[in-house]
Amino acid sequence: MNQNGIIKAVCPLDCPDQCGLLVHKKNGKIIKVAGDPDHPVTQGHICNKVRHMADRINDENRLKYPLKRVGPKGSGQFERITWGEALETITAHWKNLIQTDGPESILPYSFYGNMGNLSAEGMDRRFFHRLGASQLDRSICSSAGSAGYKYTMGGSFGVDPEDTIHSKLFIFWGINAVSTNMHQVALAQKARKQNGAKIIVIDVHRNQTGRLADWFIPILPGTDSALALGIMHILFAEDLVAEDFLQKYTVGQEELREHVLQYDPSTVSGITGVPVEDIYKLARMYGKSSPSYIRIGNGPQHHDNGGMFVRTVACLPALTGQWLVKGGGAIKGNGGYLAHNEIRLQRPDLLKNKNTRIINMNLLGDALLTLDPPVKSLFVYGSNPAVVAPNGNKVREGLAREDLFTVVHDLFLTDTAKYADIILPATSSFENTDFYTSYWHHYIQLQQPVIEPFGEAKSNVEVFRLLAKGMGFDEQAFAETEAEMIGAALDHPRNPYLEGIDFEGLAEHHYLKANVKPLFPGKLPTPSGKIELYSEKMKANGHPPLPTYIPLKEDGDFDYSFVPAPNHNFLNSTFSNNQKHTTLEKEPRLHMNVRDAVAEGIEDGTKVRVWNHRGECVLKVSVGENVLPGVLATQGLWANQKGTQQLVNSLTPDRIADMGGGATFFSGRVKVEKI
């Protein structure tokens, strides 16, 4: 490994853009992270988060060696131990638990803190399958929306984002794309400059994307499906639908036409807070603009009715026939094009008890406090549930159990790691071999080690190999190299889009594009092979078969809807403990409408208590017109700091969404009072 030079790399963050990077090294150390100008989609442009990644990789607070707890849980008191002692402690504890309580008393808890497929769903899955541990339903992010989109379109398939340079109308619906999908914004800006494209943003908060828009449309939380149905009402009423496309490529258009009569603009305005004239204007712009493109965000699907919202808005491009126009259509996610062979990577055949219990990760608090038989051991990696999981006070109460044996594998002493009994230091993505599949663009990318492991840090793959050895597992699955695992994952005959892509090709070219063709003319993986405006499968699964507005569930007698949205310089809680990023972000703020502030006697910049039956936070207020009356919004998941009450997910419900086991972060309600 060269000590100096510029090396191609991949951004590991849980972000649709998955940028190509150039890592600058000097004396074996990363001194700069820049964008790769040769990458066909990201073209050398990267966000603040990654631009300052070297500060995170080289942070003096990175974990260098294993630790064991010597103080109370949550106190952050640890002492150094060897890897041998750490592994022996873990495996001995687990062997004993398996004898006394069974393997289901052990629960892995992870998500995509590192989007590398080997790191997030490789050797770890093999290990916990073989162990027989409780299975984790990893549904905290986009599962509700993915399930809803699948009912309409059959899977995570949308337009090629590179084609959106041709679009004439962009609708960013519930996505702060400037902060979370910046290259889609870059494509929209190019289209605006080259062919006069218009950019519309629909959101509950006038964030950076809302300020960029030609037209920002504020909407009340959880009402987006009603707006989509109101648009459909006008499209049908004013003959702005593509009858030929509907006849050829959809099922249920006549039922939908009749169904949306009830969603007249006046009714929809009363639900959404969007003025009647704006609903007409929006529907007519969408019906008359071609190509038109909808970027469907994660925001609205973090509601009780989130799956139905995505299912509903996914019908819109079919009504106007945009799937046949280059640059027209929609994207919720494009992961279906790059789907790898999960069976060969994760090896579910190693799980002997096929009835092993499954625990929804959104219900971690309940799992740790009330589940019977109880969870006796937790292994956390690629995630920080003490800050990120919903109903956070309940989660932290569970983590504080003295009888819960907790292991955390991470780069830093996170809020969750402070509750651990054993902490294992993790490598960064630049110290590993892994492959990455975007869920927005169509490129698979390979990361090979750029720097040596930091201190005694080890990768997820290596840790689970060592744990398998310590548990006495001798299956060949635990001896495979990273290259062999990647080769097996890419060998996926059921996905024709991956044909011709293998480890050797990625090693040579760094990234390769899937063999993607337009969806139409063609057959979708829905039961009918068409876009399902009416879904018999939804009906069989207990959902309305037609797109339907379903109000949010009651959440107590509280005055305001509360939306804890992402910010610009963090990704969930990642970077919230790094000084460079917190300095850029400044401080957490609560956005409040000026009319509500006047009524509450609250002035801009003052501190307020925000509370409900789940917990409370103390935040500084930003008063203005960034949210509608009755709505409060924050940005970012800030790490806990001494003397603060800023863990906003203390306020969020842990109810499960309508589809996919999804989270309902944005369906909570709160009160606010001046301190």
C-alpha positions in Angstrom: 0.0 0.0 0.0 1.5 3.3 -1.1 2.1 5.9 1.6 1.4 8.8 -0.7 -0.8 9.5 -3.7 -4.4 10.0 -4.8 -6.6 6.9 -4.8 -10.2 6.3 -6.1 -12.7 5.5 -3.4 -16.4 5.4 -2.6 -18.5 7.4 -0.2 -19.8 5.0 2.5 -22.7 7.1 3.8 -26.3 6.0 3.7 -27.1 8.5 0.9 -28.6 7.9 -2.5 -25.8 9.7 -4.3 -23.0 7.3 -3.3 -20.3 9.5 -4.7 -17.1 8.5 -6.4 -14.2 10.0 -4.3 -10.5 10.8 -4.6 -8.6 10.2 -1.4 -5.4 12.2 -1.0 -2.7 10.4 1.2 0.5 11.7 2.7 2.8 9.6 4.9 0.1 6.9 5.0 -2.5 9.3 6.3 -5.6 10.7 4.6 -5.2 14.4 4.4 -8.0 15.3 2.0 -11.2 13.8 0.5 -12.3 15.2 -2.8 -14.8 14.2 -5.5 -13.9 12.1 -8.5 -14.5 14.2 -11.6 -14.5 11.0 -13.7 -17.6 9.6 -12.0 -20.4 9.8 -14.5 -23.1 10.9 -12.1 -21.4 12.7 -9.2 -18.7 14.3 -11.4 -16.4 15.5 -8.7 -18.9 17.3 -6.5 -19.3 16.2 -2.9 -21.2 17.4 0.2 -19.8 19.1 3.3 -20.2 15.8 5.2 -17.7 14.1 3.0 -15.5 17.1 2.2 -14.5 17.1 5.9 -14.3 13.3 6.2 -10.6 13.3 6.8 -11.3 15.1 10.1 -13.5 12.3 11.2 -11.1 9.5 10.0 -8.2 11.1 11.9 -10.2 12.3 14.9 -8.1 11.8 18.1 -11.3 10.5 19.8 -11.6 7.5 17.5 -11.6 4.2 19.4 -8.1 2.6 19.1 -8.5 -0.6 21.1 -11.1 -2.8 22.9 -12.6 -1.5 26.1 -14.6 -3.0 29.0 -16.9 -1.1 31.3 -15.7 -0.3 34.8 -18.4 2.2 35.9 -22.2 2.5 35.8 -24.0 2.0 32.5 -24.1 5.2 30.6 -21.2 6.8 32.5 -18.6 6.3 29.8 -16.1 4.7 32.2 -14.0 2.1 30.5 -10.6 0.5 30.6 -8.4 -0.9 27.9 -8.4 -4.7 27.3 -6.9 -6.9 24.6 -8.8 -8.3 21.6 -8.3 -11.8 23.1 -9.9 -10.8 26.4 -12.8 -9.0 24.5 -13.5 -12.0 22.3 -13.3 -14.5 25.2 -15.6 -12.4 27.3 -18.2 -12.1 24.5 -18.2 -15.7 23.4 -18.2 -17.1 27.0 -21.2 -15.0 27.9 -23.0 -16.1 24.7 -22.3 -19.7 25.2 -23.7 -19.5 28.7 -26.8 -17.6 27.5 -27.4 -20.2 24.8 -27.4 -22.9 27.5 -29.6 -21.0 30.0 -31.9 -18.9 27.9 -31.5 -20.1 24.3 -29.9 -18.2 21.4 -32.9 -16.0 20.9 -31.9 -14.2 24.1 -29.2 -12.5 21.9 -30.2 -9.7 19.5 -28.1 -8.0 16.8 -29.0 -4.3 16.3 -27.5 -2.7 13.2 -28.2 -0.5 10.2 -26.3 1.2 7.4 -23.9 3.4 9.2 -21.5 2.0 6.6 -23.3 1.2 3.3 -20.8 -1.4 2.3 -22.7 -4.6 1.6 -20.2 -6.8 3.4 -20.1 -4.5 6.4 -23.9 -4.2 6.7 -25.2 -7.5 5.5 -22.5 -10.0 5.0 -20.4 -11.9 7.6 -22.6 -10.5 10.4 -25.8 -12.0 8.9 -24.0 -15.4 8.5 -22.8 -15.3 12.1 -26.2 -14.5 13.7 -28.0 -17.0 11.4 -25.6 -19.7 12.6 -25.8 -18.5 16.2 -29.6 -18.7 16.0 -30.1 -15.2 17.5 -33.3 -13.3 17.3 -33.6 -11.7 13.9 -33.8 -8.0 13.4 -36.4 -6.4 11.1 -34.3 -3.5 9.8 -37.2 -1.2 8.9 -36.3 2.1 10.5 -35.6 4.1 7.2 -37.5 3.5 4.0 -39.4 0.2 4.4 -42.9 1.7 4.5 -42.4 3.7 1.3 -40.7 0.8 -0.4 -43.6 -1.5 0.4 -46.1 1.1 -0.9 -44.1 1.7 -4.1 -43.9 -2.0 -4.7 -47.7 -2.3 -4.6 -47.9 0.2 -7.5 -44.7 -0.6 -9.5 -43.6 -4.0 -8.4 -40.3 -3.1 -6.8 -37.6 -0.4 -6.4 -37.5 0.7 -10.1 -37.7 4.2 -11.4 -36.2 6.5 -14.0 -32.5 6.6 -14.6 -31.5 9.8 -12.8 -29.0 10.7 -15.5 -32.0 11.1 -17.9 -33.6 13.7 -15.7 -31.3 16.3 -17.3 -34.1 16.3 -20.0 -37.0 17.0 -17.5 -39.0 20.1 -17.8 -40.7 19.9 -14.4 -39.1 18.6 -11.1 -41.2 17.9 -8.1 -39.2 17.2 -4.9 -41.8 15.7 -2.7 -40.9 15.4 1.0 -37.1 15.4 0.3 -34.6 18.0 1.4 -32.5 17.0 -1.6 -29.9 19.8 -1.2 -28.8 18.1 1.9 -29.7 14.4 1.1 -29.5 14.0 -2.7 -27.4 16.9 -3.9 -26.6 15.5 -7.4 -30.3 15.2 -8.2 -30.5 18.9 -7.4 -27.5 19.5 -9.6 -29.3 17.8 -12.5 -32.4 19.8 -11.9 -30.4 23.1 -11.9 -28.7 22.0 -15.2 -32.2 21.3 -16.7 -33.4 24.6 -15.4 -30.5 26.4 -17.1 -30.6 24.4 -20.3 -34.3 24.0 -21.0 -36.1 26.2 -18.6 -37.2 23.5 -16.2 -39.2 24.4 -13.2 -38.5 23.1 -9.7 -41.3 22.6 -7.2 -40.8 21.5 -3.6 -43.6 20.1 -1.5 -42.6 19.8 2.2 -43.6 20.5 5.7 -40.5 22.8 6.2 -39.0 25.4 4.0 -35.5 23.9 4.2 -32.6 24.5 1.9 -34.4 22.7 -1.0 -37.5 24.7 -0.4 -35.5 27.9 -0.6 -34.0 26.8 -3.9 -37.3 26.1 -5.6 -39.1 28.1 -8.1 -42.2 27.3 -6.1 -42.3 26.0 -2.5 -45.6 24.5 -1.4 -45.9 24.0 2.4 -48.1 21.2 3.5 -49.4 19.8 6.9 -47.6 16.7 8.1 -49.1 13.4 7.1 -51.5 14.8 4.5 -49.5 14.3 1.3 -51.6 11.4 -0.1 -54.6 13.7 0.0 -52.7 16.3 -2.1 -51.7 13.6 -4.6 -55.4 12.4 -4.8 -56.5 16.0 -5.4 -54.1 16.3 -8.3 -55.6 13.1 -9.7 -59.1 14.5 -9.4 -58.1 17.5 -11.5 -56.1 15.5 -14.1 -59.2 13.3 -14.7 -61.7 16.1 -14.6 -59.7 18.3 -17.0 -58.8 15.5 -19.4 -55.0 15.8 -18.7 -54.5 12.0 -18.5 -52.8 9.8 -21.1 -55.6 7.5 -22.0 -53.5 5.3 -24.3 -50.9 4.7 -21.6 -53.5 4.0 -19.0 -55.2 1.4 -21.3 -52.0 -0.3 -22.2 -49.9 -0.3 -19.1 -52.1 0.0 -16.0 -54.9 -1.8 -14.2 -57.7 -0.1 -12.3 -57.9 3.3 -14.1 -61.7 3.3 -14.3 -62.0 2.5 -10.6 -59.5 5.2 -9.7 -61.3 7.8 -11.9 -64.5 7.2 -9.9 -62.7 7.0 -6.6 -60.9 10.4 -6.8 -64.2 12.3 -7.4 -64.4 12.6 -3.6 -61.0 14.4 -3.4 -62.1 17.7 -4.8 -59.7 20.7 -4.4 -61.8 22.2 -1.6 -61.8 19.0 0.5 -58.1 18.5 -0.2 -57.3 22.0 0.8 -59.0 21.6 4.1 -56.9 18.5 4.8 -53.5 19.7 3.6 -53.4 23.4 4.2 -52.6 24.0 0.5 -54.9 26.7 -1.0 -57.4 25.6 -3.6 -55.9 27.7 -6.3 -52.5 26.2 -5.6 -53.9 22.7 -6.0 -55.3 23.6 -9.4 -52.0 25.3 -10.4 -49.9 22.3 -9.4 -52.2 19.8 -11.1 -52.2 21.7 -14.3 -48.5 22.3 -14.3 -48.0 18.6 -13.8 -50.5 17.6 -16.4 -49.2 19.9 -19.1 -45.4 19.6 -18.5 -43.4 16.9 -20.2 -41.0 15.4 -19.3 -42.1 15.7 -15.7 -40.3 13.9 -12.8 -41.2 13.3 -9.2 -38.4 12.6 -6.7 -40.3 10.9 -3.8 -38.6 11.5 -0.5 -38.4 9.6 2.8 -40.1 12.4 4.8 -43.8 11.7 4.2 -43.3 7.9 4.5 -42.2 8.4 8.2 -45.9 8.6 9.1 -48.6 6.2 10.2 -49.9 6.4 6.6 -46.4 6.5 5.0 -46.7 3.4 2.8 -50.0 4.6 1.4 -48.5 8.0 0.6 -45.8 6.5 -1.6 -48.2 4.0 -3.1 -50.4 7.0 -4.0 -47.9 9.4 -5.5 -46.3 6.6 -7.4 -49.5 6.4 -9.5 -49.1 10.0 -10.8 -46.6 9.4 -13.6 -48.9 6.7 -15.0 -51.8 9.1 -15.3 -49.8 11.4 -17.5 -47.9 8.7 -19.4 -44.5 10.1 -18.3 -42.8 6.7 -18.1 -42.6 6.7 -21.9 -40.8 10.1 -22.0 -37.1 10.3 -21.5 -36.6 12.1 -18.2 -40.2 11.5 -17.1 -41.4 9.3 -14.3 -40.4 9.0 -10.7 -37.8 7.7 -8.3 -38.6 6.4 -4.8 -35.5 4.2 -4.9 -33.7 2.4 -7.7 -32.2 -0.4 -5.6 -34.0 -3.1 -7.6 -31.7 -2.6 -10.5 -28.6 -3.4 -8.4 -30.1 -6.1 -6.3 -27.3 -8.6 -5.5 -27.6 -12.2 -4.4 -28.6 -11.8 -0.8 -29.0 -15.5 -0.2 -25.4 -16.2 -1.2 -24.1 -13.2 0.8 -26.2 -13.6 4.0 -26.5 -17.4 4.0 -30.0 -17.8 5.7 -29.6 -21.5 5.3 -27.3 -21.4 8.4 -30.3 -20.5 10.5 -31.6 -23.9 11.7 -34.8 -22.7 13.5 -36.8 -21.2 10.7 -39.3 -20.0 13.3 -36.8 -17.8 15.1 -38.5 -14.7 16.4 -38.2 -11.4 14.5 -38.0 -8.1 16.3 -38.8 -4.8 14.6 -35.9 -2.4 15.2 -38.4 0.5 15.8 -39.6 -1.4 18.9 -36.2 -1.6 20.5 -37.4 0.0 23.7 -40.2 -2.5 24.1 -37.9 -5.3 23.2 -35.5 -4.4 26.0 -38.1 -3.7 28.6 -41.1 -5.9 28.1 -40.3 -8.7 25.7 -40.9 -12.2 27.0 -38.6 -14.3 26.8 -36.3 -11.3 27.4 -33.4 -10.0 25.4 -30.3 -10.7 27.5 -27.6 -9.6 25.2 -27.4 -6.9 22.5 -24.7 -6.5 19.8 -24.8 -3.0 18.2 -22.9 -2.1 15.0 -23.4 0.4 12.2 -26.0 2.2 14.3 -26.5 4.4 17.4 -30.0 3.6 18.8 -29.6 5.6 22.0 -29.9 8.7 19.7 -31.6 7.4 16.5 -34.3 4.9 17.6 -37.8 6.3 18.3 -39.2 6.8 21.8 -35.6 7.3 22.9 -36.2 7.5 26.6 -37.6 4.1 26.6 -34.6 2.8 24.5 -32.1 4.3 26.9 -34.0 2.9 29.9 -33.6 -0.5 28.3 -29.9 0.0 27.5 -29.3 0.9 31.2 -30.4 -2.6 32.4 -27.6 -4.1 34.4 -28.5 -7.6 33.3 -28.3 -6.7 29.6 -24.9 -7.7 28.2 -24.2 -5.2 25.5 -21.4 -5.1 22.9 -20.9 -2.1 20.6 -18.6 -2.1 17.5 -18.0 1.5 16.4 -15.5 4.1 15.5 -16.4 6.4 18.4 -17.7 6.3 21.9 -21.2 7.0 20.9 -24.2 7.6 23.2 -25.0 3.9 22.7 -21.4 2.8 23.3 -21.5 4.4 26.8 -24.0 1.8 27.8 -21.9 -1.1 26.5 -20.1 -3.8 28.6 -17.6 -4.4 25.8 -16.6 -1.9 23.1 -14.8 -3.0 19.9 -13.0 -0.4 17.7 -14.2 -0.4 14.1 -12.3 0.4 10.9 -13.6 3.1 8.6 -14.7 2.2 5.1 -11.3 3.4 3.7 -9.6 0.6 5.7 -11.8 -2.2 4.2 -12.6 -4.1 1.0 -16.3 -3.8 0.2 -18.8 -3.2 -2.6 -21.5 -0.5 -2.8 -24.8 -0.4 -4.6 -26.6 2.9 -4.9 -30.3 3.1 -4.4 -30.6 6.1 -6.7 -28.1 5.9 -9.6 -27.2 2.7 -11.5 -23.6 2.2 -10.6 -21.9 -0.5 -8.5 -18.7 0.5 -6.9 -15.7 -1.2 -5.3 -13.8 0.0 -2.3 -10.4 -1.5 -1.5 -8.2 -0.4 1.5 -6.7 3.0 1.1 -5.1 3.2 4.6 -4.0 0.8 7.3 -6.5 0.0 10.1 -6.6 2.7 12.8 -5.0 1.5 16.0 -6.3 -2.0 16.7 -9.6 -1.4 14.8 -11.1 -4.3 12.9 -13.7 -4.5 10.1 -17.2 -6.0 10.7 -16.2 -8.9 8.5 -13.1 -9.6 10.5 -14.9 -9.3 13.9 -17.6 -11.8 12.9 -14.9 -14.2 11.6 -13.2 -14.0 15.0 -16.5 -14.5 16.9 -17.4 -17.5 14.7 -14.0 -19.0 15.5 -14.6 -18.3 19.2 -18.0 -19.9 19.1 -16.5 -23.0 17.4 -18.3 -22.5 14.1 -16.3 -24.3 11.4 -18.5 -23.8 8.3 -16.7 -22.7 5.1 -19.0 -19.6 5.1 -16.8 -18.0 7.8 -13.6 -18.6 5.9 -14.5 -16.9 2.7 -12.4 -13.8 1.7 -14.0 -10.5 0.9 -13.3 -11.0 -2.8 -15.1 -14.4 -2.7 -18.0 -12.9 -0.8 -18.3 -10.1 -3.4 -18.1 -12.5 -6.3 -20.9 -14.7 -4.8 -23.1 -11.6 -4.2 -22.7 -10.4 -7.8 -23.5 -13.9 -9.2 -27.2 -13.3 -9.4 -28.9 -14.8 -12.4 -32.3 -13.6 -11.3 -31.2 -10.0 -11.8 -30.4 -9.5 -15.5 -29.2 -6.0 -14.9 -26.1 -7.3 -13.2 -25.0 -9.5 -16.2 -21.3 -9.1 -16.9 -20.5 -7.4 -13.6 -18.0 -9.2 -11.4 -15.3 -8.6 -8.8 -12.6 -8.6 -11.4 -14.3 -5.9 -13.5 -14.9 -3.7 -10.5 -11.3 -4.1 -9.4 -10.2 -2.9 -12.8 -12.8 -0.1 -13.4 -13.7 0.9 -9.8 -17.4 1.3 -10.8 -19.7 -0.3 -13.4 -23.2 0.6 -14.6 -26.0 -1.9 -14.5 -27.5 -2.9 -17.8 -30.7 -0.9 -17.3 -33.4 -0.4 -19.9 -36.5 1.8 -19.7 -39.4 0.2 -17.8 -41.8 0.7 -20.8 -42.5 -0.9 -23.0 -42.1 -3.8 -20.7 -43.6 -5.9 -18.0 -43.4 -5.0 -14.3 -42.9 -7.5 -11.4 -46.5 -6.8 -10.2 -49.1 -9.5 -10.2 -50.6 -8.1 -13.4 -47.3 -7.1 -15.0 -48.7 -3.5 -15.1 -48.8 -0.4 -13.0 -51.5 -1.3 -10.4 -53.7 1.7 -9.8 -56.0 -0.8 -8.2 -54.2 -3.6 -6.3 -55.9 -6.9 -5.4 -52.8 -7.7 -3.4 -53.3 -4.7 -1.2 -56.9 -5.7 -0.6 -55.8 -9.2 0.4 -53.3 -7.7 2.8 -55.9 -5.6 4.5 -55.3 -2.3 2.8 -57.6 -0.2 0.6 -57.0 -1.4 -3.0 -57.1 2.1 -4.4 -55.0 5.1 -3.3 -56.7 6.5 -0.2 -56.0 9.3 2.3 -55.9 7.8 5.8 -55.5 10.4 8.7 -52.7 10.0 11.2 -53.4 8.2 14.4 -54.2 10.1 17.6 -51.1 10.9 19.6 -52.4 12.5 22.7 -53.9 15.9 23.5 -51.0 18.1 22.2 -51.1 21.3 20.2 -48.4 20.8 17.5 -47.3 18.3 14.9 -43.6 17.6 15.5 -41.2 16.8 12.6 -37.6 16.0 13.6 -36.1 16.2 10.1 -32.4 15.7 8.9 -29.9 18.6 8.8 -27.2 19.5 6.3 -24.0 18.5 8.0 -24.9 15.2 9.8 -26.3 11.9 8.5 -28.6 10.8 11.3 -26.2 10.9 14.3 -23.1 10.4 12.2 -20.8 13.5 12.5 -22.8 14.8 15.4 -19.8 14.1 17.6 -17.2 15.6 15.3 -16.3 19.2 16.0 -15.9 20.3 12.4 -19.4 19.3 11.5 -21.1 20.6 14.7 -19.4 23.9 14.2 -20.8 24.1 10.6 -24.3 23.2 11.9 -24.0 25.6 14.9 -26.8 24.4 17.2 -30.2 22.6 17.1 -33.2 24.8 16.4 -36.9 24.5 16.7 -38.7 26.1 13.7 -42.1 27.7 14.6 -44.6 29.8 12.7 -44.7 33.4 13.7 -48.5 33.3 14.4 -48.0 30.4 16.9 -45.0 32.3 18.4 -47.1 35.4 19.0 -49.9 33.3 20.5 -47.5 31.6 22.8 -45.5 34.7 23.7 -42.4 33.3 22.3 -39.7 35.4 20.6 -37.1 34.4 18.1 -33.9 33.0 19.7 -35.4 32.2 23.1 -35.3 28.7 24.7 -38.4 26.6 25.0 -39.4 23.4 26.5 -40.9 21.0 24.0 -42.6 18.0 25.6 -45.2 15.2 25.4 -45.9 12.0 27.3 -42.7 10.4 26.0 -40.2 13.0 27.1 -39.0 16.6 26.7 -36.3 18.7 25.0 -35.0 22.2 25.5 -34.3 24.0 22.2 -33.8 27.5 20.9 -36.6 28.7 18.6 -36.4 30.1 15.1 -39.6 32.0 14.5 -40.7 32.7 10.9 -42.7 31.3 8.0 -40.6 28.1 7.5 -43.5 25.9 8.8 -47.3 26.2 8.7 -49.2 27.1 11.9 -49.6 24.1 14.1 -46.2 22.6 13.0 -42.9 22.5 14.8 -39.8 21.1 13.0 -36.2 20.5 14.0 -33.1 19.5 12.0 -30.6 16.9 12.9 -29.9 14.2 15.5 -27.4 15.8 17.9 -25.3 13.7 20.2 -26.1 14.2 23.8 -24.0 16.8 25.6 -23.7 17.4 29.3 -26.3 19.9 30.5 -28.4 19.7 27.4 -31.8 18.1 26.5 -31.6 17.9 22.8 -32.3 14.3 21.9 -35.3 14.9 19.8 -36.2 11.3 19.2 -37.2 11.3 22.9 -40.4 12.8 21.6 -41.1 10.5 18.7 -43.6 7.6 18.7 -42.5 4.0 18.2 -45.8 3.0 16.5 -45.4 1.0 13.4 -46.4 2.4 10.0 -49.1 1.0 7.8 -46.7 -1.0 5.6 -43.3 -2.6 5.7 -42.9 -2.3 9.5 -41.8 1.3 9.0 -41.1 4.0 11.5 -43.5 6.9 12.3 -40.9 9.5 13.5 -43.0 12.4 12.0 -46.4 11.4 13.4 -45.8 12.7 16.9 -47.5 15.6 18.6 -46.0 18.0 21.3 -46.7 21.0 23.4 -44.3 23.9 23.7 -43.8 26.5 26.4 -41.4 29.4 27.0 -38.8 28.7 29.7 
